[in-house]
């Protein structure tokens, strides 16, 4: 089984994670979800619809913040309309 397919099947309890909503992508719920790692640290998961499309393990919280910020900015740049120019 492909690792990404395995990750998509791992259930995450809503109260055991931090979820950051993203701009919608073709009516699919999209979020960046931070969950506790199995041994230490945290796993940052980008979820589009029911699929986990990216996972990054971080051992310190500052790295988690940077990764979430980078994902959010990249997603917003590619999935929102540019501001109207004045």
MARVEX-584498 format. One record per residue: residue number from 1; residue in one letter; chain; x, y, z of N, C-alpha, C in turn. Coordinates in Angstrom, 2 decimals. Layout:
BEGIN
<resi = NUM | resn = a | chain = A | n.x = X | n.y = Y | n.z = Z | ca.x = X | ca.y = Y | ca.z = Z | c.x = X | c.y = Y | c.z = Z>
...
END
This chain:
BEGIN
<resi = 1 | resn = x | chain = A | n.x = 0.85 | n.y = -1.18 | n.z = 0.00 | ca.x = 0.00 | ca.y = 0.00 | ca.z = 0.00 | c.x = 0.89 | c.y = 1.24 | c.z = 0.00>
<resi = 2 | resn = x | chain = A | n.x = 0.56 | n.y = 2.22 | n.z = -0.81 | ca.x = 1.30 | ca.y = 3.48 | ca.z = -0.89 | c.x = 1.18 | c.y = 4.20 | c.z = 0.45>
<resi = 3 | resn = x | chain = A | n.x = 2.29 | n.y = 4.80 | n.z = 0.98 | ca.x = 2.24 | ca.y = 5.47 | ca.z = 2.28 | c.x = 1.16 | c.y = 6.54 | c.z = 2.37>
<resi = 4 | resn = x | chain = A | n.x = 0.94 | n.y = 7.32 | n.z = 1.31 | ca.x = -0.09 | ca.y = 8.36 | ca.z = 1.37 | c.x = -1.48 | c.y = 7.76 | c.z = 1.52>
<resi = 5 | resn = x | chain = A | n.x = -1.72 | n.y = 6.60 | n.z = 0.90 | ca.x = -3.02 | ca.y = 5.94 | ca.z = 1.05 | c.x = -3.21 | c.y = 5.48 | c.z = 2.49>
<resi = 6 | resn = x | chain = A | n.x = -2.15 | n.y = 4.99 | n.z = 3.11 | ca.x = -2.23 | ca.y = 4.56 | ca.z = 4.50 | c.x = -2.56 | c.y = 5.75 | c.z = 5.40>
<resi = 7 | resn = x | chain = A | n.x = -1.89 | n.y = 6.88 | n.z = 5.18 | ca.x = -2.11 | ca.y = 8.06 | ca.z = 6.01 | c.x = -3.53 | c.y = 8.58 | c.z = 5.89>
<resi = 8 | resn = x | chain = A | n.x = -4.11 | n.y = 8.47 | n.z = 4.72 | ca.x = -5.47 | ca.y = 8.96 | ca.z = 4.52 | c.x = -6.47 | c.y = 8.19 | c.z = 5.37>
<resi = 9 | resn = x | chain = A | n.x = -6.10 | n.y = 6.97 | n.z = 5.78 | ca.x = -7.03 | ca.y = 6.15 | ca.z = 6.55 | c.x = -6.85 | c.y = 6.32 | c.z = 8.05>
<resi = 10 | resn = x | chain = A | n.x = -5.85 | n.y = 7.07 | n.z = 8.50 | ca.x = -5.63 | ca.y = 7.25 | ca.z = 9.93 | c.x = -6.68 | c.y = 8.23 | c.z = 10.47>
<resi = 11 | resn = x | chain = A | n.x = -7.54 | n.y = 7.79 | n.z = 11.38 | ca.x = -8.56 | ca.y = 8.69 | ca.z = 11.91 | c.x = -7.94 | c.y = 9.69 | c.z = 12.88>
<resi = 12 | resn = x | chain = A | n.x = -8.45 | n.y = 10.90 | n.z = 12.88 | ca.x = -7.99 | ca.y = 11.93 | ca.z = 13.80 | c.x = -9.19 | c.y = 12.46 | c.z = 14.55>
<resi = 13 | resn = x | chain = A | n.x = -9.14 | n.y = 12.37 | n.z = 15.85 | ca.x = -10.23 | ca.y = 12.88 | ca.z = 16.67 | c.x = -10.19 | c.y = 14.41 | c.z = 16.63>
<resi = 14 | resn = x | chain = A | n.x = -11.32 | n.y = 15.07 | n.z = 16.41 | ca.x = -11.34 | ca.y = 16.53 | ca.z = 16.29 | c.x = -10.76 | c.y = 17.27 | c.z = 17.50>
<resi = 15 | resn = x | chain = A | n.x = -10.90 | n.y = 16.71 | n.z = 18.70 | ca.x = -10.41 | ca.y = 17.41 | ca.z = 19.88 | c.x = -8.95 | c.y = 17.08 | c.z = 20.20>
<resi = 16 | resn = x | chain = A | n.x = -8.27 | n.y = 16.30 | n.z = 19.35 | ca.x = -6.88 | ca.y = 15.96 | ca.z = 19.60 | c.x = -5.95 | c.y = 16.57 | c.z = 18.57>
<resi = 17 | resn = x | chain = A | n.x = -6.42 | n.y = 17.61 | n.z = 17.89 | ca.x = -5.60 | ca.y = 18.23 | ca.z = 16.86 | c.x = -5.92 | c.y = 19.71 | c.z = 16.73>
<resi = 18 | resn = x | chain = A | n.x = -5.05 | n.y = 20.42 | n.z = 16.04 | ca.x = -5.28 | ca.y = 21.81 | ca.z = 15.69 | c.x = -5.58 | c.y = 21.83 | c.z = 14.21>
<resi = 19 | resn = x | chain = A | n.x = -6.70 | n.y = 22.44 | n.z = 13.81 | ca.x = -7.11 | ca.y = 22.47 | ca.z = 12.41 | c.x = -7.15 | c.y = 23.91 | c.z = 11.93>
<resi = 20 | resn = x | chain = A | n.x = -6.47 | n.y = 24.18 | n.z = 10.81 | ca.x = -6.44 | ca.y = 25.50 | ca.z = 10.21 | c.x = -7.14 | c.y = 25.40 | c.z = 8.86>
<resi = 21 | resn = x | chain = A | n.x = -8.28 | n.y = 26.06 | n.z = 8.73 | ca.x = -9.05 | ca.y = 26.00 | ca.z = 7.48 | c.x = -8.34 | c.y = 26.77 | c.z = 6.38>
<resi = 22 | resn = x | chain = A | n.x = -8.46 | n.y = 26.26 | n.z = 5.16 | ca.x = -7.85 | ca.y = 26.91 | ca.z = 3.99 | c.x = -8.96 | c.y = 27.39 | c.z = 3.06>
<resi = 23 | resn = x | chain = A | n.x = -8.59 | n.y = 28.15 | n.z = 2.03 | ca.x = -9.55 | ca.y = 28.55 | ca.z = 1.00 | c.x = -10.09 | c.y = 27.29 | c.z = 0.33>
<resi = 24 | resn = x | chain = A | n.x = -11.38 | n.y = 27.23 | n.z = 0.02 | ca.x = -11.94 | ca.y = 26.02 | ca.z = -0.59 | c.x = -11.34 | c.y = 25.74 | c.z = -1.97>
<resi = 25 | resn = x | chain = A | n.x = -11.26 | n.y = 24.46 | n.z = -2.28 | ca.x = -10.74 | ca.y = 24.03 | ca.z = -3.58 | c.x = -11.83 | c.y = 23.19 | c.z = -4.23>
<resi = 26 | resn = x | chain = A | n.x = -12.56 | n.y = 23.79 | n.z = -5.18 | ca.x = -13.62 | ca.y = 23.08 | ca.z = -5.89 | c.x = -14.60 | c.y = 22.40 | c.z = -4.93>
<resi = 27 | resn = x | chain = A | n.x = -15.02 | n.y = 23.13 | n.z = -3.91 | ca.x = -15.99 | ca.y = 22.67 | ca.z = -2.92 | c.x = -15.52 | c.y = 21.52 | c.z = -2.06>
<resi = 28 | resn = x | chain = A | n.x = -14.22 | n.y = 21.28 | n.z = -2.01 | ca.x = -13.69 | ca.y = 20.25 | ca.z = -1.10 | c.x = -13.15 | c.y = 20.94 | c.z = 0.13>
<resi = 29 | resn = x | chain = A | n.x = -13.46 | n.y = 20.39 | n.z = 1.29 | ca.x = -12.93 | ca.y = 20.95 | ca.z = 2.53 | c.x = -11.41 | c.y = 20.78 | c.z = 2.51>
<resi = 30 | resn = x | chain = A | n.x = -10.70 | n.y = 21.84 | n.z = 2.80 | ca.x = -9.25 | ca.y = 21.81 | ca.z = 2.80 | c.x = -8.75 | c.y = 22.38 | c.z = 4.10>
<resi = 31 | resn = x | chain = A | n.x = -7.80 | n.y = 21.68 | n.z = 4.72 | ca.x = -7.27 | ca.y = 22.18 | ca.z = 5.98 | c.x = -5.84 | c.y = 21.71 | c.z = 6.20>
<resi = 32 | resn = x | chain = A | n.x = -5.17 | n.y = 22.42 | n.z = 7.07 | ca.x = -3.86 | ca.y = 22.02 | ca.z = 7.57 | c.x = -4.13 | c.y = 21.53 | c.z = 8.99>
<resi = 33 | resn = x | chain = A | n.x = -3.81 | n.y = 20.27 | n.z = 9.26 | ca.x = -4.13 | ca.y = 19.68 | ca.z = 10.56 | c.x = -2.83 | c.y = 19.29 | c.z = 11.27>
<resi = 34 | resn = x | chain = A | n.x = -2.71 | n.y = 19.70 | n.z = 12.53 | ca.x = -1.54 | ca.y = 19.38 | ca.z = 13.34 | c.x = -1.95 | c.y = 18.35 | c.z = 14.38>
<resi = 35 | resn = x | chain = A | n.x = -1.29 | n.y = 17.19 | n.z = 14.36 | ca.x = -1.60 | ca.y = 16.12 | ca.z = 15.31 | c.x = -0.31 | c.y = 15.71 | c.z = 16.02>
<resi = 36 | resn = x | chain = A | n.x = -0.46 | n.y = 15.13 | n.z = 17.19 | ca.x = 0.70 | ca.y = 14.62 | ca.z = 17.92 | c.x = 1.36 | c.y = 13.51 | c.z = 17.11>
<resi = 37 | resn = x | chain = A | n.x = 2.69 | n.y = 13.52 | n.z = 17.04 | ca.x = 3.42 | ca.y = 12.44 | ca.z = 16.39 | c.x = 3.34 | c.y = 11.18 | c.z = 17.22>
<resi = 38 | resn = x | chain = A | n.x = 3.64 | n.y = 10.04 | n.z = 16.61 | ca.x = 3.54 | ca.y = 8.78 | ca.z = 17.34 | c.x = 4.56 | c.y = 8.69 | c.z = 18.48>
<resi = 39 | resn = x | chain = A | n.x = 5.77 | n.y = 9.21 | n.z = 18.27 | ca.x = 6.79 | ca.y = 9.10 | ca.z = 19.32 | c.x = 7.06 | c.y = 10.43 | c.z = 19.99>
<resi = 40 | resn = x | chain = A | n.x = 7.26 | n.y = 11.48 | n.z = 19.21 | ca.x = 7.49 | ca.y = 12.81 | ca.z = 19.76 | c.x = 7.18 | c.y = 13.84 | c.z = 18.68>
<resi = 41 | resn = x | chain = A | n.x = 7.00 | n.y = 15.08 | n.z = 19.09 | ca.x = 6.75 | ca.y = 16.13 | ca.z = 18.12 | c.x = 5.33 | c.y = 16.09 | c.z = 17.56>
<resi = 42 | resn = x | chain = A | n.x = 5.20 | n.y = 16.67 | n.z = 16.36 | ca.x = 3.90 | ca.y = 16.81 | ca.z = 15.73 | c.x = 3.98 | c.y = 16.48 | c.z = 14.25>
<resi = 43 | resn = x | chain = A | n.x = 2.87 | n.y = 16.05 | n.z = 13.68 | ca.x = 2.76 | ca.y = 15.83 | ca.z = 12.25 | c.x = 1.83 | c.y = 16.89 | c.z = 11.69>
<resi = 44 | resn = x | chain = A | n.x = 2.30 | n.y = 17.61 | n.z = 10.67 | ca.x = 1.51 | ca.y = 18.62 | ca.z = 9.99 | c.x = 0.98 | c.y = 17.98 | c.z = 8.71>
<resi = 45 | resn = x | chain = A | n.x = -0.35 | n.y = 17.90 | n.z = 8.58 | ca.x = -0.98 | ca.y = 17.22 | ca.z = 7.44 | c.x = -1.80 | c.y = 18.21 | c.z = 6.64>
<resi = 46 | resn = x | chain = A | n.x = -1.60 | n.y = 18.23 | n.z = 5.32 | ca.x = -2.45 | ca.y = 19.01 | ca.z = 4.44 | c.x = -3.50 | c.y = 18.06 | c.z = 3.91>
<resi = 47 | resn = x | chain = A | n.x = -4.77 | n.y = 18.35 | n.z = 4.19 | ca.x = -5.87 | ca.y = 17.49 | ca.z = 3.78 | c.x = -6.77 | c.y = 18.24 | c.z = 2.80>
<resi = 48 | resn = x | chain = A | n.x = -7.04 | n.y = 17.61 | n.z = 1.67 | ca.x = -7.95 | ca.y = 18.14 | ca.z = 0.66 | c.x = -9.05 | c.y = 17.11 | c.z = 0.48>
<resi = 49 | resn = x | chain = A | n.x = -10.26 | n.y = 17.50 | n.z = 0.87 | ca.x = -11.36 | ca.y = 16.53 | ca.z = 0.87 | c.x = -11.05 | c.y = 15.43 | c.z = 1.87>
<resi = 50 | resn = x | chain = A | n.x = -11.14 | n.y = 14.18 | n.z = 1.44 | ca.x = -10.84 | ca.y = 13.05 | ca.z = 2.30 | c.x = -9.41 | c.y = 12.55 | c.z = 2.14>
<resi = 51 | resn = x | chain = A | n.x = -8.59 | n.y = 13.27 | n.z = 1.39 | ca.x = -7.24 | ca.y = 12.82 | ca.z = 1.09 | c.x = -6.19 | c.y = 13.61 | c.z = 1.87>
<resi = 52 | resn = x | chain = A | n.x = -5.20 | n.y = 12.92 | n.z = 2.39 | ca.x = -4.03 | ca.y = 13.55 | ca.z = 2.98 | c.x = -3.02 | c.y = 13.68 | c.z = 1.83>
<resi = 53 | resn = x | chain = A | n.x = -2.71 | n.y = 14.92 | n.z = 1.46 | ca.x = -1.83 | ca.y = 15.11 | ca.z = 0.31 | c.x = -0.40 | c.y = 15.42 | c.z = 0.70>
<resi = 54 | resn = x | chain = A | n.x = -0.18 | n.y = 15.74 | n.z = 1.97 | ca.x = 1.18 | ca.y = 16.03 | ca.z = 2.43 | c.x = 1.25 | c.y = 15.83 | c.z = 3.93>
<resi = 55 | resn = x | chain = A | n.x = 2.38 | n.y = 15.27 | n.z = 4.38 | ca.x = 2.63 | ca.y = 15.11 | ca.z = 5.82 | c.x = 4.08 | c.y = 15.51 | c.z = 6.09>
<resi = 56 | resn = x | chain = A | n.x = 4.26 | n.y = 16.30 | n.z = 7.12 | ca.x = 5.61 | ca.y = 16.68 | ca.z = 7.52 | c.x = 5.71 | c.y = 16.55 | c.z = 9.03>
<resi = 57 | resn = x | chain = A | n.x = 6.73 | n.y = 15.83 | n.z = 9.50 | ca.x = 6.94 | ca.y = 15.67 | ca.z = 10.93 | c.x = 7.86 | c.y = 16.78 | c.z = 11.43>
<resi = 58 | resn = x | chain = A | n.x = 7.48 | n.y = 17.39 | n.z = 12.55 | ca.x = 8.27 | ca.y = 18.46 | ca.z = 13.15 | c.x = 8.53 | c.y = 18.12 | c.z = 14.61>
<resi = 59 | resn = x | chain = A | n.x = 9.76 | n.y = 18.29 | n.z = 15.05 | ca.x = 10.08 | ca.y = 17.98 | ca.z = 16.44 | c.x = 9.93 | c.y = 19.16 | c.z = 17.38>
<resi = 60 | resn = x | chain = A | n.x = 9.93 | n.y = 20.40 | n.z = 16.84 | ca.x = 9.69 | ca.y = 21.54 | ca.z = 17.74 | c.x = 8.53 | c.y = 22.39 | c.z = 17.21>
<resi = 61 | resn = x | chain = A | n.x = 7.84 | n.y = 23.05 | n.z = 18.14 | ca.x = 6.62 | ca.y = 23.78 | ca.z = 17.81 | c.x = 6.88 | c.y = 24.94 | c.z = 16.87>
<resi = 62 | resn = x | chain = A | n.x = 8.05 | n.y = 25.59 | n.z = 16.97 | ca.x = 8.36 | ca.y = 26.70 | ca.z = 16.07 | c.x = 8.40 | c.y = 26.24 | c.z = 14.61>
<resi = 63 | resn = x | chain = A | n.x = 8.89 | n.y = 25.04 | n.z = 14.38 | ca.x = 8.90 | ca.y = 24.48 | ca.z = 13.02 | c.x = 7.46 | c.y = 24.24 | c.z = 12.55>
<resi = 64 | resn = x | chain = A | n.x = 6.60 | n.y = 23.76 | n.z = 13.45 | ca.x = 5.19 | ca.y = 23.55 | ca.z = 13.11 | c.x = 4.57 | c.y = 24.87 | c.z = 12.65>
<resi = 65 | resn = x | chain = A | n.x = 4.80 | n.y = 25.93 | n.z = 13.41 | ca.x = 4.26 | ca.y = 27.24 | ca.z = 13.05 | c.x = 4.74 | c.y = 27.69 | c.z = 11.68>
<resi = 66 | resn = x | chain = A | n.x = 6.02 | n.y = 27.52 | n.z = 11.39 | ca.x = 6.57 | ca.y = 27.93 | ca.z = 10.10 | c.x = 5.98 | c.y = 27.11 | c.z = 8.96>
<resi = 67 | resn = x | chain = A | n.x = 5.88 | n.y = 25.79 | n.z = 9.16 | ca.x = 5.33 | ca.y = 24.92 | ca.z = 8.11 | c.x = 3.87 | c.y = 25.28 | c.z = 7.83>
<resi = 68 | resn = x | chain = A | n.x = 3.07 | n.y = 25.47 | n.z = 8.89 | ca.x = 1.66 | ca.y = 25.85 | ca.z = 8.70 | c.x = 1.54 | c.y = 27.18 | c.z = 7.98>
<resi = 69 | resn = x | chain = A | n.x = 2.37 | n.y = 28.14 | n.z = 8.35 | ca.x = 2.34 | ca.y = 29.44 | ca.z = 7.70 | c.x = 2.71 | c.y = 29.33 | c.z = 6.23>
<resi = 70 | resn = x | chain = A | n.x = 3.74 | n.y = 28.57 | n.z = 5.90 | ca.x = 4.15 | ca.y = 28.38 | ca.z = 4.51 | c.x = 3.05 | c.y = 27.71 | c.z = 3.70>
<resi = 71 | resn = x | chain = A | n.x = 2.44 | n.y = 26.66 | n.z = 4.26 | ca.x = 1.36 | ca.y = 25.96 | ca.z = 3.56 | c.x = 0.19 | c.y = 26.91 | c.z = 3.32>
<resi = 72 | resn = x | chain = A | n.x = -0.18 | n.y = 27.66 | n.z = 4.36 | ca.x = -1.32 | ca.y = 28.58 | ca.z = 4.24 | c.x = -1.06 | c.y = 29.63 | c.z = 3.17>
<resi = 73 | resn = x | chain = A | n.x = 0.14 | n.y = 30.23 | n.z = 3.16 | ca.x = 0.47 | ca.y = 31.26 | ca.z = 2.18 | c.x = 0.50 | c.y = 30.70 | c.z = 0.76>
<resi = 74 | resn = x | chain = A | n.x = 1.11 | n.y = 29.54 | n.z = 0.57 | ca.x = 1.16 | ca.y = 28.93 | ca.z = -0.75 | c.x = -0.24 | c.y = 28.59 | c.z = -1.24>
<resi = 75 | resn = x | chain = A | n.x = -1.06 | n.y = 28.04 | n.z = -0.36 | ca.x = -2.42 | ca.y = 27.67 | ca.z = -0.73 | c.x = -3.23 | c.y = 28.91 | c.z = -1.11>
<resi = 76 | resn = x | chain = A | n.x = -3.13 | n.y = 29.95 | n.z = -0.29 | ca.x = -3.88 | ca.y = 31.18 | ca.z = -0.56 | c.x = -3.44 | c.y = 31.81 | c.z = -1.88>
<resi = 77 | resn = x | chain = A | n.x = -2.14 | n.y = 31.79 | n.z = -2.16 | ca.x = -1.63 | ca.y = 32.37 | ca.z = -3.41 | c.x = -2.18 | c.y = 31.65 | c.z = -4.64>
<resi = 78 | resn = x | chain = A | n.x = -2.44 | n.y = 30.37 | n.z = -4.53 | ca.x = -2.88 | ca.y = 29.61 | ca.z = -5.70 | c.x = -4.39 | c.y = 29.33 | c.z = -5.74>
<resi = 79 | resn = x | chain = A | n.x = -5.11 | n.y = 29.63 | n.z = -4.66 | ca.x = -6.53 | ca.y = 29.30 | ca.z = -4.61 | c.x = -7.45 | c.y = 30.47 | c.z = -4.26>
<resi = 80 | resn = x | chain = A | n.x = -6.92 | n.y = 31.67 | n.z = -4.30 | ca.x = -7.77 | ca.y = 32.84 | ca.z = -4.09 | c.x = -7.50 | c.y = 33.83 | c.z = -5.21>
<resi = 81 | resn = x | chain = A | n.x = -8.47 | n.y = 34.70 | n.z = -5.44 | ca.x = -8.31 | ca.y = 35.71 | ca.z = -6.48 | c.x = -7.43 | c.y = 36.83 | c.z = -5.97>
<resi = 82 | resn = x | chain = A | n.x = -6.58 | n.y = 37.40 | n.z = -6.83 | ca.x = -5.74 | ca.y = 38.51 | ca.z = -6.39 | c.x = -6.60 | c.y = 39.73 | c.z = -6.04>
<resi = 83 | resn = x | chain = A | n.x = -6.10 | n.y = 40.56 | n.z = -5.15 | ca.x = -6.81 | ca.y = 41.78 | ca.z = -4.75 | c.x = -6.93 | c.y = 42.72 | c.z = -5.95>
<resi = 84 | resn = x | chain = A | n.x = -7.99 | n.y = 43.48 | n.z = -5.97 | ca.x = -8.18 | ca.y = 44.45 | ca.z = -7.04 | c.x = -7.13 | c.y = 45.55 | c.z = -6.89>
<resi = 85 | resn = x | chain = A | n.x = -6.51 | n.y = 45.93 | n.z = -8.00 | ca.x = -5.50 | ca.y = 46.99 | ca.z = -7.98 | c.x = -6.18 | c.y = 48.35 | c.z = -7.94>
<resi = 86 | resn = x | chain = A | n.x = -5.58 | n.y = 49.27 | n.z = -7.21 | ca.x = -6.13 | ca.y = 50.63 | ca.z = -7.11 | c.x = -5.44 | c.y = 51.54 | c.z = -8.08>
END
